[in-house]
Amino acid sequence: MFSGIVEETGFFKGLSRAKDAYRLKIATKKSFGPVKKGDSVSINGACLTLVGITNDLLLFDVTGETFAGTSLRYLRHNAVCNVERALQWKSRIDGHFVSGHVDGVRTIKNIRRRGGFEMDMSTGKEDSARVVKKGSIAIDGISLTISNVYDDRIRLSIIPFTLLNTNLRYKKIGDKVNVEFDILGKYAERALCGKKEIPAVTDRFLKMRGFI
């Protein structure tokens, strides 16, 4: 379990085949840690197991399923990655509960840098029940708040500290990002509606039911 508060940014240094998996190499600062073999570490929001440390590189095995279902397959040499160690039992939760199980890959649709930093991310019909205004979402492992919801996208407002200390400062329109929807929302969705389609919680939805 993670908090979505990125501890450090590292650099992608290579990907190779290792038996039935891929071997991912991430370079971090010497001050990062402590970490040991077997630890769970979030790389761009994907929970991976640390299998080795060599020459200041963190080594992870990535299954074919994880590789195909995350943005890790789009990484290029020296791409900046968000890194976070798993929470300890007595850790403070400054972000929100992030499992490190990526729900899918989405596309950055727009970036605005005037008077702050706003980013629009694409969403599909299947996402509508899992995104609400002022709700939480993890983008590349970063705990963010949804500032607005539209039919085919959501808007995220990024504070300067987050922009400076994560890979978001390098993102461009069209880039792919890992997305994990709020785990509490997913459990509520399952408990209330099972496998039925859930209407999006929009202003129109709330007005029709007399909430606003």
N, C-alpha and C positions, 0 to 999 in steps of 0.2 A: 504494500500500500504506500502511496506517495501523497504529497500535499499539493503538487503543481507549482511549488516555489523552486525555481531553477537554482541549483547551487553553483553551477559553473557552466561555461560553454567550452566544448572540446572541438577537435577537428577530426573529420573522417579521413582515415589513412589507408583504407583499402578493404576489399571484400574478396574472399576466395572460397572455393568449395572445400568442405571438410566432411568427408563421408556423406551422410544424408542431410547435411546442413550447410550453412554458410558461416565462414569465420569473419567476423566484423572487427575492425581495428579502429580504436578511438584514442587520440592523443589528448591528454589533459595536463594541467599544470602539476608540477611536483608536489605542490601543497595540497592537492586534492586528496581527500581520504579522511580517515583510514578506510581502505577497502581490502577485501581478501577473496580468494576463490570461493565461489558458491554464493556470494552476495547478489541480491537483486538490485539492479541499477536501471533507471529509466533513461533511455536514449531517444530523444525526440518523442517522448510519451509512450514508447514501447518498453514494457518490462522485460529485461534480458538478464540472463545469469552470467556473472563474470566467471570465465573459465581459466583465465590466466593473466599475468602481468609480465611484460617483457619490454625492456628498453623504453620505459615510460609509456608504453602502450597498454590500454585495457583491451582484452580479447574477449569476445562474446561469440557464442554459437547461436545462430538464428535459423529456426526451422523454415522449411519451404513455405509453410502456411503463413508464418509471420512475415516473411520476405514478400510474399505476393499480396498480403493484405495491409501493408503499411507503406509509408513513403520512403522507407529505407532503401527501396529499390531505385529511387531517383537520386540518391546521394552521388555527388561528384567529389573528386579528390580535394581535400582541404575544406569541404563544406562545413559550416559551423553547426554544431549539434548541441542541443540542450541536455544537460546531465544532472540527474538527481539520485541520490542514494535513497533506499527504502527508509520509511519512517521507523524510529524506535518506539518502544511501548510508551514512553513518557514524553514523546515529542509534542510540541505545540503545533496545532493545525492552523497555519496562517492563510492557507488557500482554501481548498476543499478536498474531500476524499477522492483520490484519483487511483484507479486500480492498475493502470499501466496496460490494460487490455484495450487496444485500439478498436474503435467501432468502424472505422473506415477512413478513406482518404478523400479530401475535398480540395477545391481549387480556390485560390485567392482571386476574387473578381475585381476588386478595386482597392486602392490605397489613397488616403487623403492625408496630407501633411500640413495643412493650413490650420493654425491655432491648436495644434495637437496632432495626434496620430490616430486615424481610424482605418479599420480594415474590414472590407466586406468579404465574406466567405460563402461559397455556394452551398445550398442545401437541397436535398431531394424530398419527395413526398413522404418518404419513410422517416424523415427527420422531424416532421412537423410537430409530433407529439412530445418530442424531447427537447425542444428549445422554447424558452419563455423569456420575455423581456425581464431583465435584471437577474436572470438565472445564471448558473455557473456552467462552464464548458472548459475542456482542456484542449488547447491547440498546440501541437508539438510538445505536449507535456506541460504547458504553461497554464496555470489556473487563471481564467479570464471571466469577465462578466459580460453578458450579452446586453448591448445597449439598445438594440432594436431588432425586430423580427419582420421580415418581408416574405412574400410568397416563395421566392426562389433563393433567398440568401439571408444571412444574419449580419448585423453590424457589431463590431467590437471596438471599443475605445481603449487605447493603450496608453498607460501613464509613462512619462519619460523614464522612470527607473526601470520598468519592465523592458522598454524598448532598448535601453542601454545595456542591459545585463542578460539578454537572450538573443536567439538567432533572428528575431523578428526584424531587427534593423537591417538585415540583408535581404529580406523577402521582396519579391517583385510580383506584379500581376501575372497570373498564370501559374505560379509556383504551387506545388502540391504540399499539403500539410496533413499530419495525423490528427484525427479528431476522436475524442472520447467524451460522450455525453455524460451528464451528471448521473452517477450511479444510483443516488437516492431517487431521482426522477424515473430511472428505468425500473427500479423495484416497484415504485408506485404505479407505473404503467402496467406492469405485469399483474399486480395484485388487483387493480381496479377493472382492467379490461381484458386480461388474458391475451389472446391473439387477435382480438378485434381491432379494427382500425380506429384510431383516436383522433378526434378533431383537433386542429391546432388551436392553442389558447391565444387568440388574437383579440384586438379591441372589439371587433364585430362579434366574436363569440361571446365576450363578456357582456356587451350591450344587449344581445338577444336574450341573455339569461338574467338580466336585471342587476348585474354586479356594478355596472358603471352607467 
